[in-house]
Amino acid sequence: MVLSALKGGRVDAASIELIREAENMDHPNAIGVVAKLRHRDCHVGYLPSDISDMIAHEFSKDMPLKAKLREWGQKKTGEAVFFRIGVFVPVAKDRKKFSRQPDSK
């Protein structure tokens, strides 16, 4: 579904959403990656666990996360697909209020 939408140019790079999955039994810090298609949302995978763990450890769950599709591809055999996304967080001065770490002053 997502691949055909990408190939047909029907997915905009800004139509990627990151969703925290605190209820995920396998990984409570999981952050899902969802492509927002015209008529439905398609789950395409997860951020790597080391990145989602770092975000959970350093920042509160209220910190907004955004993403942009940077690149995608598929092996010639069609067996594997990859997505590269850019993850965006608020700028440093706005991010402070979400930090779990005390100021080092």
Secondary structure in CASP SS format (residue, H / E / C, confidence):
PFRMAT SS
TARGET T0000
AUTHOR 0000-0000-0000
METHOD secondary structure of the structure
MODEL  1
M C 1.00
V H 1.00
L H 1.00
S H 1.00
A H 1.00
L H 1.00
K H 1.00
G C 1.00
G C 1.00
R C 1.00
V C 1.00
D C 1.00
A C 1.00
A C 1.00
S C 1.00
I E 1.00
E E 1.00
L E 1.00
I E 1.00
R E 1.00
E C 1.00
A C 1.00
E C 1.00
N C 1.00
M C 1.00
D C 1.00
H C 1.00
P C 1.00
N C 1.00
A C 1.00
I E 1.00
G E 1.00
V E 1.00
V E 1.00
A E 1.00
K E 1.00
L C 1.00
R C 1.00
H C 1.00
R C 1.00
D E 1.00
C E 1.00
H E 1.00
V E 1.00
G E 1.00
Y E 1.00
L C 1.00
P C 1.00
S H 1.00
D H 1.00
I H 1.00
S H 1.00
D H 1.00
M H 1.00
I H 1.00
A H 1.00
H H 1.00
E H 1.00
F E 1.00
S C 1.00
K C 1.00
D C 1.00
M C 1.00
P C 1.00
L C 1.00
K E 1.00
A E 1.00
K E 1.00
L E 1.00
R E 1.00
E E 1.00
W E 1.00
G E 1.00
Q E 1.00
K C 1.00
K C 1.00
T C 1.00
G C 1.00
E C 1.00
A C 1.00
V E 1.00
F E 1.00
F E 1.00
R E 1.00
I E 1.00
G E 1.00
V E 1.00
F E 1.00
V C 1.00
P C 1.00
V C 1.00
A H 1.00
K H 1.00
D H 1.00
R H 1.00
K H 1.00
K H 1.00
F H 1.00
S E 1.00
R C 1.00
Q C 1.00
P C 1.00
D C 1.00
S C 1.00
K C 1.00
END
